[in-house]
Amino acid sequence: MFSKKERVTINDKIKYYRNKKQLTQKELADRIGISERRLIEIEKNGQDPKLSNAFKIAYSLNVTVEELFRPPRKNSSEPGQ
């Protein structure tokens, strides 16, 4: 997924896990109660989500908040692992 040298952000992880769950930006935005435009700003423009939204995003994507924020491990193909 991500190379070991690549800087992986929470934004990249949100997009990765959203795609893994086969959700559109609109579907995820609706699930967490934000606009699709705001989710696009988070994913593509690198704006960090509010902490309350980070919890909602993690819950909707069936991952922990820690997984979204944790730096990637050396021997894993998934971000933050």
C-alpha positions, 0 to 999 in steps of 0.5 A: 500500500504505502512505501516505508519511506513515504510519509503516511498521514491520517488523511491517506489512511481515511481514504485507504480504509474508506476505499477498502470498505467500498464507501464513496466520500458521500456515503462516509460523510453521511454516516459521520454527519459532515458534508461531502465537501468537508470529507474531500478537504480532509482526504485530499487537501490534508486538513485534519478532522476534528477529534470528534469526527476522527472517532466517528470516521474510525467507527464507521470504517471499523478501525480504531482511532489509534490505527488512523493516527499510528505511524506505519510499521516497517513490515506491513502493507497497510497504513498505520500497521 
